[in-house]
Amino acid sequence: MTDSQVSAAATAGAAQPWGYSGSYFDDPPGGRSGMMSWLLTTDHKRIGLMYLAALGTFFIVGMLLGLLIRLELMQPGEQFINARTYNSVFTLHGVIMIFLFIVPGIPAVLGNFVLPLQLGADDVAFPKLNLASWYVYMVGAVMALVSLFTGGGTPDTGWTFYAPYSVNTGSNVTLAVLAAFVLGFSSILTGMNFITTIHRLRAKGMGFFRMPLFCWGLYATSWIQVIATPVVGITLVLLAMERAVGIGFFDPARGGDPILYQHLFWIYSHPVVYVMILPAMGIVSEILPAFARRTIFGYKAIAMSSMAIAIVGYLVWGHHMFTVGMSDTARWVFSLLTFLVAIPTGIKIFNWVATLYKGSIEVGVPLLYAVGFIFLFSIGGLTGLVNGALSTDIHVHDTAFIVGHFHYTMFGGAGIGLFAGMHFWFPKIFGRMYNEKRARTAWGLIMIGFNTLYFPMLVLGIMGMPRRYHDYLPQFQVPHFISTVGSWILVGGILLMIYNLWRGARSGSPAPANPWGASTLEWQASSPPPQFNFAKPPVVTHGPYEFEEILKSAPTATPEAAS
Amino acid sequence: MSSMNATTAAPAHHHADPVGAKTGMWLFLFTELLLFGGLFIVYAVYRQRFGHEFGLAAQELNVTMGVTNTIVLLTSSLTMVLSVGALQRGRIGRSLAALVATLGLAGVFLVIKYFEWSAKHSHGIFPGAEHLHAMPHGEGLFFNLYFMMTGLHGIHVVIGMIVMLVVLVKIRNGSVNAANQGVLEYTGLYWHLVDLIWIFLLPLFYLTN
C-alpha cells in the first residue's frame, strides 16, 4: 500500500510537504510507526479502518450465529442445540448485530472515512475524541464478550432486555446492559463529533444545501444519536440497578411498571433504526447520480426528508407496543405517526427512481447494490406498514413476519447500504480496485440468498409461526427449510464478497483518483488520500452533483481537457 | 495550511476553533439533560400514579439541608463565573481563588449530602433495604428515585470537581490562560448544568407535599 498515486499536487508541479501528498497508509515521518501509529492515530481515515476491522469481525461472528439459528430451525424438533442454548444464540445474534455492528456500522466506518473528505476538511472537528470513541467502543465490545462467558452465563432475554424477565433471569444480563450503555456512549461521542464537523468544517463555498447527501444522512443520524441514546443509557443503568439492589421501577410487585421499561427502551431503540438506515439512504443518494451521470432528482427533498424521518421517527416508538395494553388513544396516535414516517421514505424512493430516468446509466457494482437496496428496502418498508396498522399488527405481532420485515429493512437496507458504500468507496479507501466480475457474482448470490432466506419468514409469520421459537409444528416445515437453504446461499455470497474485497485490498490493480467519474469532493483527493486529505483546501462553487460544472473544471477525470 | 516550505515534519493542520469546541460542549450538555430526562420521565409517571404517597414520603426529607445545599450550589455557580471572568481579564490569582472557592463549595455540598444520606441509611431507607420493601409502593418508589437521581447528580458533582482540579493545575502551569480559556469556560458550562439539575431536584423531592 506504499505506492503513492499521482496527486493533484504533483501535477501542479509544486513539492507538497508530507501530509498533503502520499498515502495515509504511510507512517508519518518522525512519528510513531507500525502498530502504535494506528492505535494512537487521530487520522479519521485510519480510525475508520480500525472500526472496519472490529465491525467486520463482529459481523462474521453474528452471521455465523444467524446461520446456526437457521440450521436449528431447518427441521421441527431439536437438531443441534437445545432450547436454552437457542435462546442465548438468538440473543447473541441480536446483541452483536445491533449494538456492535449495525448501529455504529456506516457512521463509524464510512462516515469517519468519507465525511471530512466530502466536506473538503482535513479531519473531523475533534480528532482525539474520535479516537476516544473507538476505544470506548472497544471497551463496550469487550464487556459484551465477557458477559457471554461469565456470571450466570450468556444472556437469554433477546436483545431488547424486556423486564421483568431480564430482572429475574440468572443469566449475565447486568454486564451485557452495561456494555450496551458504554457502546451507546461511543455512539453519542461520534454523533457530537459529526454534528460539529458538519457545522464548522465545510469547505469554503459549501453551504448546507451544497453538501453531498451522504453528509445530510449522517447529519440526521448524528442528531438521533445525540437525542435518543442518553435515554436508553439511563434505562439500562436502571435495569442494572434493578438487578443489583431492587429499586422496583420495573417490578409490579413493588408498584413499578414493566411497560414503562418498554417505553423507555423504545424511545431510543426505535429512533436508532433510523440511525442504521439514514446513512445507508445517503450512500444510495451518492451512488445513483454517479452511475446515472446526472444530477440527483429532488436534492432538497431528499435532504429534508432525512431530517423529517429523524424528527417524526423519534415519535413513533409506541408501535412496538400495540399489544402490550396501551390506551386506544396512544395506539391510534402512534399508528398515525408511523404512517407519516412512510411519506419521507417514499419521497426518497421516488426521487431515486426519477434520478435514474433518462440518465446515462453505467451498471457498476455499487449501482447494483444501490438498486438492490431500493428493492429490498421497499419490501421492508411496505411490510412495515402492515405492522404499523393496528388491526393487522395484532395478527402478525411477535411472529416470523416481524423477523422478516426487520431483516428486509435492517439487513436489506442498512446492511446492503454498507456493502454498496464499501464497493463505492473501496478504491478511495485502499487505492486499489476489486475484481468486478467476482463482485457481480457475489451480489447475485446475496440477492438470491437474501430473498430465499427472508421472504419465507414473511409467509411463515402470516401462517402464524411465532418468533424466537426453538421448535414448531409440522405445517411450518417447508418454508423453514427453504429459508435455511437461502441462508446457505446468502452466507456463500457474503463470504465471496469479503474474499473479493480482501483480495482487492491486498493485490488489486491501482485505482485512479476518481474511478467512477463521480462529482463529490472526496474524488478530488488522491486514492488513497494523504493524511490531511487535500493538496490545497477545496473551494466549492456549485452543488454536489452538477456534472456539467465538473466536466468544465475536472483535471483528474479528463486530464486531456485541462489546458 | 499556507506553509509551502518543504519540511518533512507533519504540519500543524488543526486550527483552534473555539466556536466548534463550544458547539461540541453544548451538544454534550444536551445529552446530559436527556440522560436525566429519562429519570424525570420515571418520576413523572410514578408521581402521577402515587401522588399522595410521594407527598408523605417527601416529608421525611430535611428541607433545611436541601435548601442549604441549593444555596451552596448557586453560590458555587457564582464563584465559577467569577473565575472565568477573572481569567478572561488575565487576573490569574483571582481566577484561581474563585475556582478554589467553587471546589470548596462543591465539597460542602457533598458533605451535607453525606449527612442526609447517612441519616436516611440509619432509618433503614436505602436501595435494597428490607424496610424500604415493606413501605407502601409509592413511598418505596419515591425513595428509590430520590437515591437514583441525587446519586447520579452526586456523581456529576464529583466528576465536576475532578475536572476543576485538572483545570486548576492547567491554569497554574499556564497552559490555560486569558488567550486560551476555553477549558475553564466549558467546565463552567458543565458546572451550571449540574446546578440547574439540582434546582429541579429540590422542588421535586424536598418541597413536594
Boltz contact constraints between the chains, C-beta under 6 A:
constraints:
  - contact:
      token1: [A, 15]
      token2: [B, 6]
      max_distance: 6.0
  - contact:
      token1: [A, 17]
      token2: [B, 6]
      max_distance: 6.0
  - contact:
      token1: [A, 17]
      token2: [B, 7]
      max_distance: 6.0
  - contact:
      token1: [A, 17]
      token2: [B, 11]
      max_distance: 6.0
  - contact:
      token1: [A, 18]
      token2: [B, 8]
      max_distance: 6.0
  - contact:
      token1: [A, 19]
      token2: [B, 10]
      max_distance: 6.0
  - contact:
      token1: [A, 19]
      token2: [B, 11]
      max_distance: 6.0
  - contact:
      token1: [A, 28]
      token2: [B, 10]
      max_distance: 6.0
  - contact:
      token1: [A, 29]
      token2: [B, 8]
      max_distance: 6.0
  - contact:
      token1: [A, 122]
      token2: [B, 13]
      max_distance: 6.0
  - contact:
      token1: [A, 125]
      token2: [B, 20]
      max_distance: 6.0
  - contact:
      token1: [A, 188]
      token2: [B, 31]
      max_distance: 6.0
  - contact:
      token1: [A, 192]
      token2: [B, 24]
      max_distance: 6.0
  - contact:
      token1: [A, 192]
      token2: [B, 27]
      max_distance: 6.0
  - contact:
      token1: [A, 196]
      token2: [B, 20]
      max_distance: 6.0
  - contact:
      token1: [A, 196]
      token2: [B, 23]
      max_distance: 6.0
  - contact:
      token1: [A, 196]
      token2: [B, 24]
      max_distance: 6.0
  - contact:
      token1: [A, 199]
      token2: [B, 23]
      max_distance: 6.0
  - contact:
      token1: [A, 200]
      token2: [B, 17]
      max_distance: 6.0
  - contact:
      token1: [A, 200]
      token2: [B, 20]
      max_distance: 6.0
  - contact:
      token1: [A, 226]
      token2: [B, 27]
      max_distance: 6.0
  - contact:
      token1: [A, 226]
      token2: [B, 31]
      max_distance: 6.0
  - contact:
      token1: [A, 230]
      token2: [B, 31]
      max_distance: 6.0
  - contact:
      token1: [A, 230]
      token2: [B, 34]
      max_distance: 6.0
  - contact:
      token1: [A, 230]
      token2: [B, 35]
      max_distance: 6.0
  - contact:
      token1: [A, 231]
      token2: [B, 34]
      max_distance: 6.0
  - contact:
      token1: [A, 231]
      token2: [B, 38]
      max_distance: 6.0
  - contact:
      token1: [A, 233]
      token2: [B, 35]
      max_distance: 6.0
  - contact:
      token1: [A, 234]
      token2: [B, 35]
      max_distance: 6.0
  - contact:
      token1: [A, 234]
      token2: [B, 38]
      max_distance: 6.0
  - contact:
      token1: [A, 234]
      token2: [B, 39]
      max_distance: 6.0
  - contact:
      token1: [A, 235]
      token2: [B, 38]
      max_distance: 6.0
  - contact:
      token1: [A, 245]
      token2: [B, 127]
      max_distance: 6.0
  - contact:
      token1: [A, 245]
      token2: [B, 128]
      max_distance: 6.0
  - contact:
      token1: [A, 246]
      token2: [B, 128]
      max_distance: 6.0
  - contact:
      token1: [A, 247]
      token2: [B, 127]
      max_distance: 6.0
  - contact:
      token1: [A, 247]
      token2: [B, 144]
      max_distance: 6.0
  - contact:
      token1: [A, 248]
      token2: [B, 140]
      max_distance: 6.0
  - contact:
      token1: [A, 248]
      token2: [B, 144]
      max_distance: 6.0
  - contact:
      token1: [A, 249]
      token2: [B, 42]
      max_distance: 6.0
  - contact:
      token1: [A, 254]
      token2: [B, 137]
      max_distance: 6.0
  - contact:
      token1: [A, 254]
      token2: [B, 140]
      max_distance: 6.0
  - contact:
      token1: [A, 255]
      token2: [B, 137]
      max_distance: 6.0
  - contact:
      token1: [A, 255]
      token2: [B, 141]
      max_distance: 6.0
  - contact:
      token1: [A, 260]
      token2: [B, 45]
      max_distance: 6.0
  - contact:
      token1: [A, 264]
      token2: [B, 38]
      max_distance: 6.0
  - contact:
      token1: [A, 532]
      token2: [B, 13]
      max_distance: 6.0
